[in-house]
Amino acid sequence: MSTIRIHTTQNVTLEYEVASLGDRILAALIDYGLYLVWFLLCAVLNSQFGLGLGQVGVLLMLLPTMVYHLACEVFFNGQSLGKKARHIKVIRLDGTRPSLGNYVLRWLLRPIEILTFGGAIAALTILLNGRGQRLGDLAAGTAVISLKPRPQHASPLSAGLTSSDYMVVFPQAAQLSDHDVAVVRQLLFKSVQRQNYLLLNEVAVKVKSVTGIRTDLPDEAFLRTILRDHAHLLMQQV
């Protein structure tokens, strides 16, 4: 499966696994299944109470499905319910959280890509692009990544080996003991796996208080960088 490298504004490089086309299709099918449930519910209510849906009623029935993806991605941090079920999410290519404008661009181009030719345009773009991007992502500067653990590694958040020319971002990482780093790595893995962003923030705040680091990096990017810096500093001492 392909990966995507993201260079943050603080010159930190993060690597994520691109969401597969299969996961994206399954996520879409789950979302469309929710559409079907909504339409069936409306049909049952209409038959039970004889509402006699006119043009306004039909518009009100369609409105939730029209804004579903935009609302979900804005309020659920880049995930629709289908994406949550398949453990994939939308991110920006600079590593920061997508803005409302990014989500709106993806949403505006969605009907053209998904509804035209049965989604063939979106699927073809994703396959040819190689970075998990459909046309809406290309316009918005976003991509869709997988949050699933990568089986080829013991932990998807392990620091790994760094090259000899690696530039340490936070020298204060040397203040952390091996035990501290092991705890951070374990909590980081759990918080990302369970999408527990409150725990992720608590770990980041604690590390910052211990080391005195001040940074605007997102919590996950900060903790990944700390682990990588600590591993590199430790390797230099050997």
C-alpha positions in Angstrom: 0.0 0.0 0.0 1.3 3.5 -0.9 2.3 6.1 1.7 2.3 9.9 1.6 5.0 12.1 3.1 3.8 15.4 4.6 6.1 18.3 5.2 4.8 20.5 8.0 5.3 24.2 8.3 8.0 23.5 10.9 10.0 21.4 8.4 9.0 18.1 10.0 8.3 15.2 7.7 5.5 12.8 8.6 4.6 9.6 6.8 1.1 8.2 6.6 -0.4 5.3 4.8 -2.8 6.3 2.0 -6.4 5.0 2.4 -7.0 2.3 -0.2 -9.6 2.7 -2.9 -11.4 -0.3 -1.4 -11.7 1.3 2.0 -13.0 4.5 0.4 -15.6 2.6 -1.6 -16.7 0.7 1.4 -16.9 3.9 3.5 -19.0 5.5 0.7 -21.3 2.4 0.6 -21.9 2.7 4.4 -22.7 6.4 4.0 -25.1 5.7 1.1 -26.6 2.9 3.2 -27.4 5.6 5.8 -29.1 7.7 3.1 -31.3 4.7 2.3 -32.3 4.3 5.9 -33.2 8.0 6.0 -35.3 7.8 2.9 -37.1 4.6 4.2 -37.8 6.4 7.4 -39.3 9.4 5.6 -41.4 7.0 3.4 -42.7 5.2 6.5 -43.6 8.5 8.3 -45.3 9.7 5.1 -47.4 6.6 4.8 -48.3 6.6 8.5 -49.3 10.2 8.8 -50.2 11.0 5.2 -48.0 14.0 5.0 -48.4 14.3 1.2 -44.8 15.5 0.5 -44.8 18.4 -2.0 -41.8 20.1 -3.5 -40.8 21.7 -0.2 -41.2 18.4 1.6 -39.0 16.6 -1.0 -36.4 19.3 -0.6 -36.4 19.0 3.2 -36.1 15.2 2.8 -33.1 15.6 0.5 -31.4 18.3 2.4 -29.7 16.1 5.1 -28.1 13.9 2.4 -26.9 17.0 0.5 -25.0 18.4 3.4 -24.2 15.1 5.1 -20.5 14.8 4.1 -19.7 18.4 4.7 -21.3 18.5 8.1 -19.7 15.2 9.2 -16.2 16.1 8.0 -16.4 19.5 9.7 -17.7 18.2 13.1 -16.0 14.8 13.1 -12.5 16.0 12.3 -12.4 14.8 8.6 -14.5 11.7 8.9 -18.0 10.7 7.8 -19.6 7.8 9.6 -18.5 5.6 6.8 -14.9 6.8 7.1 -15.0 6.3 10.9 -16.1 2.7 10.3 -13.2 2.1 7.9 -10.7 4.0 10.0 -9.8 6.6 7.4 -9.8 10.4 7.5 -9.2 13.6 5.6 -6.0 15.6 6.4 -4.3 18.6 4.8 -1.0 18.1 3.0 0.8 20.4 5.4 -0.1 18.2 8.4 -2.6 20.6 9.9 -6.3 20.1 10.4 -8.3 21.0 7.3 -10.2 24.3 7.4 -13.8 24.9 6.6 -12.7 26.1 3.2 -10.9 22.8 2.5 -14.0 20.8 3.4 -16.2 23.0 1.3 -14.0 22.6 -1.8 -14.1 18.8 -1.4 -17.9 18.9 -1.0 -18.5 21.2 -4.0 -16.6 18.9 -6.3 -18.1 15.7 -4.9 -21.3 15.6 -7.1 -19.2 16.0 -10.2 -16.9 13.2 -9.3 -19.2 10.8 -7.4 -22.6 11.2 -9.1 -21.2 11.5 -12.6 -20.4 8.2 -14.2 -21.1 6.3 -10.9 -18.0 7.6 -9.2 -15.6 6.4 -12.0 -14.0 9.9 -12.2 -13.1 9.8 -8.5 -11.9 6.2 -8.6 -9.7 6.9 -11.7 -8.2 10.0 -10.2 -7.4 8.2 -6.9 -5.7 5.4 -8.8 -3.7 7.6 -11.1 -2.8 10.1 -8.4 -1.2 7.7 -5.9 -1.7 10.0 -2.9 -5.2 9.2 -1.9 -6.6 12.3 -3.7 -9.6 12.7 -5.9 -10.3 16.0 -7.7 -11.8 17.6 -4.6 -8.7 16.7 -2.7 -6.4 18.1 -5.3 -8.3 21.4 -5.3 -8.4 21.6 -1.5 -4.9 20.4 -0.8 -6.1 17.4 1.2 -5.7 13.6 1.1 -7.4 10.7 2.7 -5.2 8.5 5.0 -5.6 5.2 6.8 -5.6 5.2 10.6 -5.1 1.4 10.8 -2.0 -0.1 12.4 0.6 -1.1 9.8 1.2 -4.8 10.2 4.8 -4.8 8.9 5.9 -2.9 12.0 5.5 -3.8 15.7 4.0 -0.4 16.2 2.9 2.2 13.6 4.3 4.9 15.9 7.7 3.4 16.6 10.4 6.0 16.1 12.4 3.8 13.8 16.0 4.5 12.6 17.0 8.0 11.5 19.6 8.9 9.0 23.0 10.4 9.9 22.0 13.7 8.5 18.7 13.9 10.4 18.1 17.3 11.9 16.7 17.2 15.5 13.7 19.5 15.8 13.4 19.4 19.6 16.8 18.9 21.5 14.8 18.9 24.7 13.7 15.4 23.8 17.0 14.3 25.6 15.4 15.3 28.9 13.0 12.3 28.6 14.0 9.0 30.1 13.6 5.8 28.3 10.7 5.0 30.5 9.0 8.3 29.6 9.5 7.6 25.9 8.0 4.1 26.2 5.0 5.5 28.0 4.5 8.3 25.4 4.8 5.8 22.5 2.2 3.4 24.1 -0.2 6.2 24.9 0.3 7.7 21.4 -0.4 4.4 19.8 -3.6 3.9 21.9 -4.9 7.4 21.3 -4.4 7.2 17.5 -5.9 3.7 17.3 -8.9 4.7 19.3 -9.1 8.2 17.9 -9.0 9.5 21.4 -7.9 13.1 20.7 -8.4 14.2 24.3 -5.8 11.6 25.5 -3.5 12.7 22.6 -3.7 16.3 23.8 -3.1 15.4 27.4 0.0 13.4 26.5 1.3 16.3 24.4 0.6 18.9 27.1 2.4 16.7 29.7 5.5 16.3 27.4 5.6 20.0 26.8 5.4 20.8 30.5 8.3 18.4 31.3 10.5 19.6 28.5 9.5 23.3 28.3 8.8 23.0 24.6 6.6 25.5 22.9 5.3 24.6 19.5 2.2 25.0 17.2 2.6 21.5 15.8 -0.6 19.4 16.0 -0.4 17.0 19.0 0.2 13.8 17.0 2.9 15.4 14.8 4.6 16.8 17.9 4.7 13.5 19.7 5.9 11.6 16.6 8.7 14.2 16.3 9.7 13.9 19.9 10.0 10.1 19.6 12.1 10.5 16.4 14.3 13.1 18.0 14.8 11.1 21.2 15.8 8.0 19.1 18.3 10.0 17.1 19.8 11.7 20.2 20.1 8.3 21.9 21.8 6.8 18.8 24.4 9.6 18.8 25.3 8.7 22.4 26.1 5.1 21.5 
